[in-house]
Amino acid sequence: MVSLDFIEGLPSSSGYDCILVVVDKFSWYAHFIALAHPFTAFDGAIAYLNNVYKLHGLPQSLV
């Protein structure tokens, strides 16, 4: 089981001002992915695929 959340309203750093946080609910392992606002659901999905899916595969559920 994986939990997703966004941290927004951050000061810009290298053109990024949002963080997509992905946490494995069993191991508490986390990925922090920088995003630039405005972003779409497609941008978030591509960021997830490029940073999490390629390393760990598809989880049983997303929360």
CORZI-V754538 format. One record per residue. PHI is phi in whole degrees, -180 to 180 (999 if undefined). Layout:
<<PHI> <PHI>>
This chain:
<<999> <-123> <-109> <-120> <-154> <-117> <-110> <-120> <81> <-85> <-66> <-68> <-140> <56> <87> <-108> <-140> <-137> <-129> <-92> <-104> <-120> <-123> <-78> <-70> <-94> <-95> <62> <-74> <-129> <-119> <-120> <-117> <-76> <-133> <-104> <-85> <-83> <-129> <-106> <-61> <-62> <-61> <-65> <-66> <-64> <-61> <-62> <-62> <-74> <-111> <-117> <-58> <-65> <-94> <-121> <81> <-88> <-75> <-69> <-153> <-116> <-117>>
